[in-house]
């Protein structure tokens, strides 16, 4: 038996020496390629202790993973991989199943990674139930996680609400933007969490040219002392309206309250933005 163990140890040693350089070369080559841009999941995958080379080329059915696996990383990856059936020729029944899986995970999964993955995926869905699922995810986060962790999930839910482009998302975004500042004597961490949520909501409102969102952004420009929030509100107004007005609340007030503003569709001022829109999922 000792001889067998020693032989196995030698094989593992040489396998490690062989695979180590291959793994490093693979990572280095990918990072130099244009495909590495925006692919943070690749780094997470290859640096896992249980990483397997073939997993880069073989992608299991996410529905099977979600049914059979209890591994948090695997489930989060599967949730991110889910596509909206109705956007790909799927049936109403499959749409119902996938939406339910995502909204349930976003609101009640015990692992933060899985909730974040579900929230991010819901942001790509056109189904109106995605908005309600994101609202529930936002409101349920503090009931499950400590404040700092819950805040991360809430900010991601706000970003995804903006990504949906569904006008029903505006109510929660406006509510967050109009929340009064926290008391001056609270901990710095709580102040930072308040600011993080507000910045996320302000940027998300840039997806909505409706009067309700414009009024909320104008309110931030008029009242907020923090320069980052004021600048964010100005940028979102420019994005939502396609108008390149200066950071002057009076100028924006005149635009927002001009006749027919609510009916004006947003016009992207940059041809690059229009081009990128073709590649945005």
Phi, psi and omega in degrees: 000317178301324180296319180295316179298319181295321179295318179295321179298319180295319179297317180295323179298311182289327176296320178295320180293327179285315186285329181306305178298322179299317181296316179296319179297320179298314180296313182298316181296319181293319181295334178277345183277157178293340182286346182285342183295124178082002184257063180297331181298332179298313180298317178301323184290309187285344180264001175291146181295329181262023181298137176236134184304320184292344180291344177287340185244341180249116182248110181293157177298120182300329179293323178292318179300314181294334179280323191253335189265147173247002179286124184298318180296317180294319180293320178297318178297320179293320178296321178291333183277347182296136176247155181284117184305318185292340176275353183230034176076016181281170182272166176298322181296317180291324175302316180299316182295312184293317179298319180295318178301313184290316182292325177292314180297320182295331185260336191220000178296143184281346182254130183300318181302320180291319178296316179299318180297316180295319179296316179296320180291321178300330178296340179268353186273143177270345181301129182300337179290344177296321179297313179297322177297322179289324177297315179296320178299318178298313186284333183273342183305312181293344180279345184247321188245158174296161189309313184295317179292317179300323181296323177300314180293321180295318178297321179292323177296321178295318177299316182292326175300319176295323182294331180295329184069008181277123182303338179292345178284343187296324185305309181292319181299317179293321179299319179293315181299326183269003175299134179292154179300153177290162181299151184293336185266007179280168182295152180301326180298319179293323176297319180294321179297318177301315181294320180301315179296318181294318178297318179298317180291320180299314179294321180297326181294345176296346179275356188232114180276004182297155181301322182300315180288322179297320178297319180294319179293321177296322177301319178296316180298325182282323193249337188282133179276335183284125184295324181297320179290318178298315180295322178297319178296319179297315180297320180293322176297319177296319180294316184292324186260340186073011181259135182260055179281155178290171180281060182240109182306326181296318180297319180288325177299318179296321179293312185297326184260015175281159184297133175076011182302316186298334183269355183282122176288150178292139176243114178292124184282340184254128177295334177294319178298320179297317180296315180297331181301331179293335184256001180276126182291000000 
